[in-house]
Amino acid sequence: MKQQEKTTLNELKKMIQILIEENEKLNVAVSELKEEQKKIQEEIKIQNIVLNSLPVRTEILN
């Protein structure tokens, strides 16, 4: 194998490694966003339950 080919191959390996590392970072970020989304969805559910119960409380008071 020529020196130029070896150099090109090494550069490609480095680029692929960088892409793999960046992909892993993105996967972590996506996982964190999914967890945050779950928390927000649960919070919205709770708030909706509270809001939906308000008319019932008002009717009881009247």
All heavy atoms as a GROMACS GRO file, in nm:
protein
  510
    1MET      N    1   0.085  -0.118   0.000
    1MET     CA    2   0.000   0.000   0.000
    1MET      C    3   0.089   0.124   0.000
    1MET      O    4   0.187   0.132   0.073
    1MET     CB    5  -0.088  -0.001   0.126
    1MET     CG    6  -0.202   0.096   0.117
    1MET     SD    7  -0.311   0.102   0.263
    1MET     CE    8  -0.368  -0.064   0.279
    2LYS      N    9   0.053   0.219  -0.080
    2LYS     CA   10   0.132   0.341  -0.092
    2LYS      C   11   0.114   0.426   0.034
    2LYS      O   12   0.015   0.415   0.105
    2LYS     CB   13   0.087   0.421  -0.214
    2LYS     CG   14   0.112   0.354  -0.345
    2LYS     CD   15   0.065   0.443  -0.459
    2LYS     CE   16   0.078   0.371  -0.591
    2LYS     NZ   17   0.025   0.453  -0.700
    3GLN      N   18   0.212   0.509   0.057
    3GLN     CA   19   0.208   0.599   0.174
    3GLN      C   20   0.086   0.690   0.170
    3GLN      O   21   0.021   0.714   0.270
    3GLN     CB   22   0.337   0.681   0.182
    3GLN     CG   23   0.346   0.772   0.301
    3GLN     CD   24   0.344   0.694   0.432
    3GLN    OE1   25   0.394   0.582   0.440
    3GLN    NE2   26   0.285   0.755   0.535
    4GLN      N   27   0.053   0.740   0.050
    4GLN     CA   28  -0.063   0.828   0.034
    4GLN      C   29  -0.191   0.754   0.073
    4GLN      O   30  -0.278   0.810   0.139
    4GLN     CB   31  -0.071   0.876  -0.112
    4GLN     CG   32  -0.191   0.963  -0.142
    4GLN     CD   33  -0.183   1.098  -0.071
    4GLN    OE1   34  -0.075   1.145  -0.040
    4GLN    NE2   35  -0.297   1.158  -0.048
    5GLU      N   36  -0.202   0.628   0.034
    5GLU     CA   37  -0.320   0.548   0.067
    5GLU      C   38  -0.329   0.525   0.218
    5GLU      O   39  -0.437   0.530   0.276
    5GLU     CB   40  -0.317   0.415  -0.008
    5GLU     CG   41  -0.337   0.431  -0.158
    5GLU     CD   42  -0.316   0.300  -0.234
    5GLU    OE1   43  -0.258   0.205  -0.178
    5GLU    OE2   44  -0.358   0.296  -0.351
    6LYS      N   45  -0.215   0.499   0.280
    6LYS     CA   46  -0.212   0.479   0.425
    6LYS      C   47  -0.256   0.606   0.498
    6LYS      O   48  -0.334   0.601   0.593
    6LYS     CB   49  -0.074   0.437   0.471
    6LYS     CG   50  -0.036   0.297   0.434
    6LYS     CD   51   0.103   0.262   0.486
    6LYS     CE   52   0.145   0.122   0.444
    6LYS     NZ   53   0.278   0.088   0.491
    7THR      N   54  -0.206   0.719   0.451
    7THR     CA   55  -0.241   0.847   0.512
    7THR      C   56  -0.391   0.873   0.497
    7THR      O   57  -0.459   0.912   0.592
    7THR     CB   58  -0.162   0.961   0.446
    7THR    OG1   59  -0.022   0.935   0.461
    7THR    CG2   60  -0.195   1.096   0.509
    8THR      N   61  -0.442   0.849   0.378
    8THR     CA   62  -0.585   0.869   0.352
    8THR      C   63  -0.669   0.776   0.439
    8THR      O   64  -0.770   0.817   0.497
    8THR     CB   65  -0.617   0.846   0.203
    8THR    OG1   66  -0.537   0.933   0.124
    8THR    CG2   67  -0.764   0.869   0.174
    9LEU      N   68  -0.627   0.652   0.450
    9LEU     CA   69  -0.698   0.555   0.532
    9LEU      C   70  -0.699   0.597   0.679
    9LEU      O   71  -0.802   0.590   0.747
    9LEU     CB   72  -0.635   0.416   0.516
    9LEU     CG   73  -0.706   0.300   0.583
    9LEU    CD1   74  -0.847   0.285   0.530
    9LEU    CD2   75  -0.628   0.172   0.563
   10ASN      N   76  -0.586   0.644   0.729
   10ASN     CA   77  -0.578   0.691   0.867
   10ASN      C   78  -0.668   0.813   0.890
   10ASN      O   79  -0.732   0.825   0.994
   10ASN     CB   80  -0.433   0.723   0.906
   10ASN     CG   81  -0.353   0.598   0.933
   10ASN    OD1   82  -0.408   0.495   0.968
   10ASN    ND2   83  -0.222   0.607   0.915
   11GLU      N   84  -0.670   0.903   0.793
   11GLU     CA   85  -0.757   1.020   0.804
   11GLU      C   86  -0.904   0.978   0.808
   11GLU      O   87  -0.982   1.032   0.886
   11GLU     CB   88  -0.731   1.116   0.688
   11GLU     CG   89  -0.599   1.188   0.697
   11GLU     CD   90  -0.567   1.272   0.574
   11GLU    OE1   91  -0.649   1.274   0.479
   11GLU    OE2   92  -0.460   1.334   0.572
   12LEU      N   93  -0.939   0.882   0.725
   12LEU     CA   94  -1.076   0.832   0.724
   12LEU      C   95  -1.112   0.766   0.857
   12LEU      O   96  -1.222   0.785   0.910
   12LEU     CB   97  -1.096   0.733   0.609
   12LEU     CG   98  -1.103   0.792   0.469
   12LEU    CD1   99  -1.103   0.683   0.364
   12LEU    CD2  100  -1.226   0.880   0.454
   13LYS      N  101  -1.019   0.690   0.912
   13LYS     CA  102  -1.042   0.626   1.042
   13LYS      C  103  -1.065   0.731   1.151
   13LYS      O  104  -1.155   0.716   1.234
   13LYS     CB  105  -0.924   0.536   1.080
   13LYS     CG  106  -0.918   0.408   1.002
   13LYS     CD  107  -0.797   0.324   1.046
   13LYS     CE  108  -0.786   0.196   0.967
   13LYS     NZ  109  -0.668   0.116   1.005
   14LYS      N  110  -0.984   0.837   1.148
   14LYS     CA  111  -1.001   0.945   1.245
   14LYS      C  112  -1.136   1.012   1.230
   14LYS      O  113  -1.205   1.041   1.328
   14LYS     CB  114  -0.889   1.048   1.231
   14LYS     CG  115  -0.755   1.000   1.280
   14LYS     CD  116  -0.648   1.106   1.257
   14LYS     CE  117  -0.510   1.054   1.293
   14LYS     NZ  118  -0.405   1.153   1.264
   15MET      N  119  -1.175   1.038   1.105
   15MET     CA  120  -1.304   1.102   1.079
   15MET      C  121  -1.419   1.013   1.127
   15MET      O  122  -1.516   1.062   1.187
   15MET     CB  123  -1.321   1.131   0.930
   15MET     CG  124  -1.236   1.243   0.878
   15MET     SD  125  -1.267   1.264   0.701
   15MET     CE  126  -1.130   1.368   0.657
   16ILE      N  127  -1.409   0.884   1.100
   16ILE     CA  128  -1.513   0.790   1.144
   16ILE      C  129  -1.520   0.787   1.295
   16ILE      O  130  -1.629   0.786   1.353
   16ILE     CB  131  -1.489   0.650   1.084
   16ILE    CG1  132  -1.515   0.654   0.934
   16ILE    CG2  133  -1.576   0.546   1.153
   16ILE    CD1  134  -1.473   0.527   0.860
   17GLN      N  135  -1.406   0.788   1.361
   17GLN     CA  136  -1.404   0.788   1.507
   17GLN      C  137  -1.470   0.913   1.564
   17GLN      O  138  -1.545   0.908   1.660
   17GLN     CB  139  -1.260   0.774   1.560
   17GLN     CG  140  -1.250   0.758   1.708
   17GLN     CD  141  -1.321   0.634   1.758
   17GLN    OE1  142  -1.318   0.530   1.695
   17GLN    NE2  143  -1.388   0.646   1.871
   18ILE      N  144  -1.441   1.026   1.501
   18ILE     CA  145  -1.503   1.152   1.544
   18ILE      C  146  -1.655   1.144   1.526
   18ILE      O  147  -1.731   1.184   1.613
   18ILE     CB  148  -1.443   1.271   1.466
   18ILE    CG1  149  -1.299   1.295   1.511
   18ILE    CG2  150  -1.528   1.396   1.486
   18ILE    CD1  151  -1.222   1.393   1.424
   19LEU      N  152  -1.698   1.090   1.412
   19LEU     CA  153  -1.841   1.075   1.388
   19LEU      C  154  -1.907   0.982   1.490
   19LEU      O  155  -2.018   1.009   1.537
   19LEU     CB  156  -1.865   1.023   1.246
   19LEU     CG  157  -1.839   1.122   1.133
   19LEU    CD1  158  -1.849   1.051   0.998
   19LEU    CD2  159  -1.936   1.238   1.139
   20ILE      N  160  -1.839   0.876   1.525
   20ILE     CA  161  -1.891   0.783   1.625
   20ILE      C  162  -1.906   0.853   1.760
   20ILE      O  163  -2.009   0.841   1.827
   20ILE     CB  164  -1.800   0.658   1.637
   20ILE    CG1  165  -1.814   0.572   1.511
   20ILE    CG2  166  -1.833   0.577   1.762
   20ILE    CD1  167  -1.711   0.461   1.501
   21GLU      N  168  -1.805   0.929   1.798
   21GLU     CA  169  -1.810   1.001   1.926
   21GLU      C  170  -1.922   1.105   1.926
   21GLU      O  171  -1.995   1.117   2.024
   21GLU     CB  172  -1.675   1.067   1.954
   21GLU     CG  173  -1.564   0.967   1.985
   21GLU     CD  174  -1.425   1.029   1.986
   21GLU    OE1  175  -1.413   1.152   1.967
   21GLU    OE2  176  -1.329   0.953   2.005
   22GLU      N  177  -1.936   1.178   1.818
   22GLU     CA  178  -2.043   1.277   1.808
   22GLU      C  179  -2.180   1.211   1.810
   22GLU      O  180  -2.274   1.263   1.870
   22GLU     CB  181  -2.027   1.364   1.682
   22GLU     CG  182  -1.907   1.457   1.687
   22GLU     CD  183  -1.913   1.554   1.804
   22GLU    OE1  184  -2.018   1.615   1.827
   22GLU    OE2  185  -1.810   1.569   1.872
   23ASN      N  186  -2.190   1.096   1.745
   23ASN     CA  187  -2.316   1.021   1.744
   23ASN      C  188  -2.352   0.976   1.886
   23ASN      O  189  -2.469   0.984   1.925
   23ASN     CB  190  -2.305   0.901   1.651
   23ASN     CG  191  -2.436   0.830   1.632
   23ASN    OD1  192  -2.536   0.894   1.608
   23ASN    ND2  193  -2.436   0.698   1.645
   24GLU      N  194  -2.253   0.933   1.962
   24GLU     CA  195  -2.278   0.892   2.100
   24GLU      C  196  -2.326   1.011   2.184
   24GLU      O  197  -2.418   0.997   2.265
   24GLU     CB  198  -2.152   0.831   2.160
   24GLU     CG  199  -2.119   0.695   2.103
   24GLU     CD  200  -1.983   0.641   2.147
   24GLU    OE1  201  -1.908   0.712   2.217
   24GLU    OE2  202  -1.952   0.527   2.108
   25LYS      N  203  -2.265   1.127   2.162
   25LYS     CA  204  -2.309   1.247   2.234
   25LYS      C  205  -2.453   1.282   2.198
   25LYS      O  206  -2.533   1.318   2.285
   25LYS     CB  207  -2.218   1.366   2.200
   25LYS     CG  208  -2.079   1.356   2.258
   25LYS     CD  209  -1.995   1.475   2.213
   25LYS     CE  210  -1.851   1.462   2.255
   25LYS     NZ  211  -1.768   1.572   2.203
   26LEU      N  212  -2.486   1.271   2.070
   26LEU     CA  213  -2.622   1.299   2.026
   26LEU      C  214  -2.721   1.200   2.086
   26LEU      O  215  -2.832   1.238   2.126
   26LEU     CB  216  -2.631   1.297   1.874
   26LEU     CG  217  -2.568   1.415   1.802
   26LEU    CD1  218  -2.566   1.391   1.651
   26LEU    CD2  219  -2.641   1.544   1.834
   27ASN      N  220  -2.682   1.074   2.093
   27ASN     CA  221  -2.769   0.973   2.154
   27ASN      C  222  -2.797   1.004   2.300
   27ASN      O  223  -2.910   0.990   2.347
   27ASN     CB  224  -2.708   0.833   2.140
   27ASN     CG  225  -2.721   0.778   1.999
   27ASN    OD1  226  -2.809   0.817   1.923
   27ASN    ND2  227  -2.633   0.688   1.964
   28VAL      N  228  -2.695   1.049   2.371
   28VAL     CA  229  -2.713   1.086   2.511
   28VAL      C  230  -2.808   1.206   2.522
   28VAL      O  231  -2.898   1.208   2.604
   28VAL     CB  232  -2.576   1.117   2.578
   28VAL    CG1  233  -2.594   1.183   2.713
   28VAL    CG2  234  -2.494   0.990   2.589
   29ALA      N  235  -2.786   1.304   2.435
   29ALA     CA  236  -2.871   1.424   2.437
   29ALA      C  237  -3.016   1.388   2.406
   29ALA      O  238  -3.109   1.438   2.471
   29ALA     CB  239  -2.819   1.526   2.337
   30VAL      N  240  -3.037   1.299   2.310
   30VAL     CA  241  -3.173   1.257   2.275
   30VAL      C  242  -3.238   1.185   2.393
   30VAL      O  243  -3.355   1.206   2.424
   30VAL     CB  244  -3.172   1.170   2.147
   30VAL    CG1  245  -3.305   1.100   2.127
   30VAL    CG2  246  -3.138   1.254   2.025
   31SER      N  247  -3.161   1.099   2.458
   31SER     CA  248  -3.214   1.028   2.575
   31SER      C  249  -3.254   1.125   2.685
   31SER      O  250  -3.359   1.110   2.748
   31SER     CB  251  -3.110   0.928   2.628
   31SER     OG  252  -3.089   0.826   2.534
   32GLU      N  253  -3.170   1.224   2.709
   32GLU     CA  254  -3.201   1.325   2.810
   32GLU      C  255  -3.327   1.403   2.773
   32GLU      O  256  -3.412   1.431   2.859
   32GLU     CB  257  -3.083   1.420   2.828
   32GLU     CG  258  -2.964   1.355   2.895
   32GLU     CD  259  -2.840   1.443   2.896
   32GLU    OE1  260  -2.842   1.554   2.836
   32GLU    OE2  261  -2.740   1.401   2.957
   33LEU      N  262  -3.340   1.436   2.646
   33LEU     CA  263  -3.459   1.508   2.600
   33LEU      C  264  -3.584   1.423   2.615
   33LEU      O  265  -3.690   1.473   2.653
   33LEU     CB  266  -3.442   1.553   2.455
   33LEU     CG  267  -3.345   1.668   2.432
   33LEU    CD1  268  -3.321   1.688   2.283
   33LEU    CD2  269  -3.398   1.795   2.494
   34LYS      N  270  -3.573   1.294   2.587
   34LYS     CA  271  -3.688   1.205   2.603
   34LYS      C  272  -3.731   1.197   2.749
   34LYS      O  273  -3.850   1.198   2.779
   34LYS     CB  274  -3.655   1.065   2.550
   34LYS     CG  275  -3.654   1.055   2.400
   34LYS     CD  276  -3.622   0.915   2.354
   34LYS     CE  277  -3.621   0.904   2.203
   34LYS     NZ  278  -3.590   0.768   2.157
   35GLU      N  279  -3.634   1.190   2.840
   35GLU     CA  280  -3.666   1.187   2.982
   35GLU      C  281  -3.734   1.317   3.026
   35GLU      O  282  -3.831   1.315   3.100
   35GLU     CB  283  -3.540   1.163   3.066
   35GLU     CG  284  -3.490   1.021   3.063
   35GLU     CD  285  -3.592   0.923   3.117
   35GLU    OE1  286  -3.652   0.949   3.223
   35GLU    OE2  287  -3.614   0.820   3.052
   36GLU      N  288  -3.681   1.427   2.978
   36GLU     CA  289  -3.740   1.557   3.010
   36GLU      C  290  -3.882   1.567   2.954
   36GLU      O  291  -3.972   1.618   3.020
   36GLU     CB  292  -3.652   1.670   2.954
   36GLU     CG  293  -3.693   1.807   2.998
   36GLU     CD  294  -3.678   1.830   3.147
   36GLU    OE1  295  -3.594   1.765   3.211
   36GLU    OE2  296  -3.754   1.914   3.200
   37GLN      N  297  -3.901   1.515   2.834
   37GLN     CA  298  -4.033   1.515   2.773
   37GLN      C  299  -4.132   1.433   2.856
   37GLN      O  300  -4.246   1.475   2.878
   37GLN     CB  301  -4.026   1.459   2.631
   37GLN     CG  302  -4.161   1.458   2.560
   37GLN     CD  303  -4.153   1.391   2.424
   37GLN    OE1  304  -4.061   1.314   2.396
   37GLN    NE2  305  -4.249   1.421   2.339
   38LYS      N  306  -4.087   1.318   2.906
   38LYS     CA  307  -4.174   1.236   2.990
   38LYS      C  308  -4.214   1.310   3.117
   38LYS      O  309  -4.330   1.306   3.158
   38LYS     CB  310  -4.103   1.105   3.028
   38LYS     CG  311  -4.094   1.005   2.917
   38LYS     CD  312  -4.021   0.880   2.963
   38LYS     CE  313  -3.998   0.783   2.850
   38LYS     NZ  314  -3.922   0.665   2.893
   39LYS      N  315  -4.117   1.379   3.177
   39LYS     CA  316  -4.146   1.456   3.298
   39LYS      C  317  -4.248   1.567   3.270
   39LYS      O  318  -4.341   1.588   3.347
   39LYS     CB  319  -4.018   1.517   3.356
   39LYS     CG  320  -3.923   1.416   3.415
   39LYS     CD  321  -3.795   1.484   3.462
   39LYS     CE  322  -3.694   1.382   3.510
   39LYS     NZ  323  -3.566   1.446   3.547
   40ILE      N  324  -4.229   1.636   3.160
   40ILE     CA  325  -4.320   1.744   3.124
   40ILE      C  326  -4.459   1.689   3.093
   40ILE      O  327  -4.559   1.748   3.135
   40ILE     CB  328  -4.264   1.825   3.004
   40ILE    CG1  329  -4.140   1.902   3.048
   40ILE    CG2  330  -4.368   1.919   2.946
   40ILE    CD1  331  -4.063   1.966   2.936
   41GLN      N  332  -4.466   1.578   3.024
   41GLN     CA  333  -4.596   1.518   2.994
   41GLN      C  334  -4.668   1.478   3.123
   41GLN      O  335  -4.789   1.497   3.134
   41GLN     CB  336  -4.580   1.396   2.902
   41GLN     CG  337  -4.549   1.434   2.759
   41GLN     CD  338  -4.518   1.314   2.672
   41GLN    OE1  339  -4.471   1.211   2.719
   41GLN    NE2  340  -4.546   1.328   2.543
   42GLU      N  341  -4.595   1.424   3.218
   42GLU     CA  342  -4.656   1.385   3.345
   42GLU      C  343  -4.704   1.509   3.420
   42GLU      O  344  -4.812   1.509   3.479
   42GLU     CB  345  -4.555   1.308   3.430
   42GLU     CG  346  -4.614   1.245   3.552
   42GLU     CD  347  -4.722   1.143   3.522
   42GLU    OE1  348  -4.714   1.075   3.418
   42GLU    OE2  349  -4.815   1.132   3.603
   43GLU      N  350  -4.625   1.613   3.415
   43GLU     CA  351  -4.664   1.738   3.480
   43GLU      C  352  -4.791   1.796   3.416
   43GLU      O  353  -4.881   1.844   3.485
   43GLU     CB  354  -4.549   1.839   3.469
   43GLU     CG  355  -4.562   1.959   3.558
   43GLU     CD  356  -4.437   2.046   3.552
   43GLU    OE1  357  -4.325   1.990   3.562
   43GLU    OE2  358  -4.453   2.168   3.536
   44ILE      N  359  -4.799   1.788   3.284
   44ILE     CA  360  -4.918   1.837   3.213
   44ILE      C  361  -5.040   1.755   3.253
   44ILE      O  362  -5.149   1.810   3.276
   44ILE     CB  363  -4.895   1.833   3.060
   44ILE    CG1  364  -4.795   1.941   3.020
   44ILE    CG2  365  -5.027   1.850   2.985
   44ILE    CD1  366  -4.747   1.932   2.878
   45LYS      N  367  -5.024   1.624   3.265
   45LYS     CA  368  -5.135   1.539   3.306
   45LYS      C  369  -5.187   1.580   3.444
   45LYS      O  370  -5.308   1.592   3.465
   45LYS     CB  371  -5.093   1.392   3.310
   45LYS     CG  372  -5.079   1.328   3.176
   45LYS     CD  373  -5.035   1.183   3.192
   45LYS     CE  374  -5.004   1.119   3.059
   45LYS     NZ  375  -4.955   0.981   3.072
   46ILE      N  376  -5.094   1.602   3.535
   46ILE     CA  377  -5.133   1.642   3.671
   46ILE      C  378  -5.205   1.777   3.667
   46ILE      O  379  -5.308   1.796   3.732
   46ILE     CB  380  -5.010   1.646   3.763
   46ILE    CG1  381  -4.956   1.505   3.784
   46ILE    CG2  382  -5.042   1.714   3.895
   46ILE    CD1  383  -4.821   1.498   3.851
   47GLN      N  384  -5.151   1.871   3.592
   47GLN     CA  385  -5.214   2.003   3.583
   47GLN      C  386  -5.353   1.994   3.521
   47GLN      O  387  -5.445   2.064   3.564
   47GLN     CB  388  -5.125   2.099   3.504
   47GLN     CG  389  -5.000   2.138   3.580
   47GLN     CD  390  -4.907   2.227   3.500
   47GLN    OE1  391  -4.935   2.261   3.386
   47GLN    NE2  392  -4.795   2.264   3.559
   48ASN      N  393  -5.368   1.907   3.423
   48ASN     CA  394  -5.500   1.889   3.361
   48ASN      C  395  -5.600   1.829   3.460
   48ASN      O  396  -5.716   1.869   3.463
   48ASN     CB  397  -5.490   1.801   3.237
   48ASN     CG  398  -5.436   1.876   3.118
   48ASN    OD1  399  -5.445   1.998   3.111
   48ASN    ND2  400  -5.379   1.803   3.023
   49ILE      N  401  -5.554   1.736   3.541
   49ILE     CA  402  -5.642   1.678   3.642
   49ILE      C  403  -5.688   1.786   3.740
   49ILE      O  404  -5.806   1.795   3.774
   49ILE     CB  405  -5.570   1.563   3.717
   49ILE    CG1  406  -5.551   1.445   3.622
   49ILE    CG2  407  -5.647   1.522   3.842
   49ILE    CD1  408  -5.460   1.336   3.676
   50VAL      N  409  -5.594   1.868   3.782
   50VAL     CA  410  -5.628   1.977   3.875
   50VAL      C  411  -5.725   2.074   3.809
   50VAL      O  412  -5.827   2.112   3.868
   50VAL     CB  413  -5.500   2.051   3.922
   50VAL    CG1  414  -5.536   2.178   3.998
   50VAL    CG2  415  -5.413   1.958   4.006
   51LEU      N  416  -5.698   2.113   3.686
   51LEU     CA  417  -5.786   2.207   3.617
   51LEU      C  418  -5.925   2.148   3.594
   51LEU      O  419  -6.024   2.217   3.606
   51LEU     CB  420  -5.724   2.249   3.483
   51LEU     CG  421  -5.606   2.345   3.492
   51LEU    CD1  422  -5.545   2.366   3.354
   51LEU    CD2  423  -5.648   2.478   3.552
   52ASN      N  424  -5.929   2.022   3.561
   52ASN     CA  425  -6.058   1.957   3.536
   52ASN      C  426  -6.139   1.942   3.665
   52ASN      O  427  -6.261   1.934   3.660
   52ASN     CB  428  -6.039   1.821   3.470
   52ASN     CG  429  -5.995   1.834   3.326
   52ASN    OD1  430  -6.023   1.934   3.261
   52ASN    ND2  431  -5.926   1.735   3.276
   53SER      N  432  -6.073   1.938   3.777
   53SER     CA  433  -6.146   1.922   3.903
   53SER      C  434  -6.197   2.057   3.956
   53SER      O  435  -6.281   2.060   4.045
   53SER     CB  436  -6.057   1.856   4.008
   53SER     OG  437  -5.953   1.942   4.048
   54LEU      N  438  -6.148   2.167   3.903
   54LEU     CA  439  -6.191   2.299   3.950
   54LEU      C  440  -6.341   2.323   3.932
   54LEU      O  441  -6.405   2.370   4.025
   54LEU     CB  442  -6.110   2.409   3.882
   54LEU     CG  443  -5.965   2.424   3.930
   54LEU    CD1  444  -5.896   2.533   3.850
   54LEU    CD2  445  -5.958   2.452   4.078
   55PRO      N  446  -6.400   2.292   3.818
   55PRO     CA  447  -6.546   2.314   3.805
   55PRO      C  448  -6.626   2.233   3.908
   55PRO      O  449  -6.725   2.280   3.959
   55PRO     CB  450  -6.576   2.269   3.663
   55PRO     CG  451  -6.448   2.282   3.591
   55PRO     CD  452  -6.339   2.254   3.692
   56VAL      N  453  -6.580   2.116   3.938
   56VAL     CA  454  -6.649   2.032   4.037
   56VAL      C  455  -6.644   2.099   4.173
   56VAL      O  456  -6.745   2.106   4.244
   56VAL     CB  457  -6.585   1.891   4.042
   56VAL    CG1  458  -6.644   1.811   4.156
   56VAL    CG2  459  -6.598   1.820   3.908
   57ARG      N  460  -6.532   2.154   4.210
   57ARG     CA  461  -6.518   2.224   4.338
   57ARG      C  462  -6.608   2.347   4.342
   57ARG      O  463  -6.669   2.378   4.444
   57ARG     CB  464  -6.372   2.263   4.363
   57ARG     CG  465  -6.284   2.145   4.391
   57ARG     CD  466  -6.143   2.189   4.422
   57ARG     NE  467  -6.057   2.074   4.438
   57ARG     CZ  468  -5.928   2.079   4.434
   57ARG    NH1  469  -5.866   2.193   4.414
   57ARG    NH2  470  -5.855   1.971   4.450
   58THR      N  471  -6.614   2.418   4.232
   58THR     CA  472  -6.698   2.538   4.225
   58THR      C  473  -6.845   2.500   4.242
   58THR      O  474  -6.919   2.566   4.314
   58THR     CB  475  -6.676   2.609   4.090
   58THR    OG1  476  -6.538   2.639   4.075
   58THR    CG2  477  -6.758   2.736   4.084
   59GLU      N  478  -6.885   2.391   4.179
   59GLU     CA  479  -7.025   2.346   4.191
   59GLU      C  480  -7.057   2.306   4.335
   59GLU      O  481  -7.166   2.333   4.384
   59GLU     CB  482  -7.050   2.230   4.097
   59GLU     CG  483  -7.052   2.270   3.951
   59GLU     CD  484  -7.066   2.152   3.857
   59GLU    OE1  485  -7.102   2.042   3.904
   59GLU    OE2  486  -7.039   2.170   3.738
   60ILE      N  487  -6.963   2.242   4.400
   60ILE     CA  488  -6.984   2.200   4.539
   60ILE      C  489  -7.000   2.321   4.629
   60ILE      O  490  -7.086   2.325   4.718
   60ILE     CB  491  -6.868   2.109   4.587
   60ILE    CG1  492  -6.869   1.978   4.513
   60ILE    CG2  493  -6.876   2.087   4.738
   60ILE    CD1  494  -6.748   1.891   4.536
   61LEU      N  495  -6.919   2.424   4.606
   61LEU     CA  496  -6.925   2.544   4.688
   61LEU      C  497  -7.054   2.620   4.666
   61LEU      O  498  -7.107   2.684   4.758
   61LEU     CB  499  -6.806   2.635   4.658
   61LEU     CG  500  -6.670   2.583   4.707
   61LEU    CD1  501  -6.560   2.679   4.658
   61LEU    CD2  502  -6.665   2.570   4.858
   62ASN      N  503  -7.109   2.616   4.547
   62ASN     CA  504  -7.233   2.690   4.517
   62ASN      C  505  -7.349   2.608   4.570
   62ASN      O  506  -7.445   2.636   4.617
   62ASN     CB  507  -7.250   2.713   4.367
   62ASN     CG  508  -7.149   2.815   4.317
   62ASN    OD1  509  -7.099   2.896   4.394
   62ASN    ND2  510  -7.118   2.810   4.190
   0.00000   0.00000   0.00000
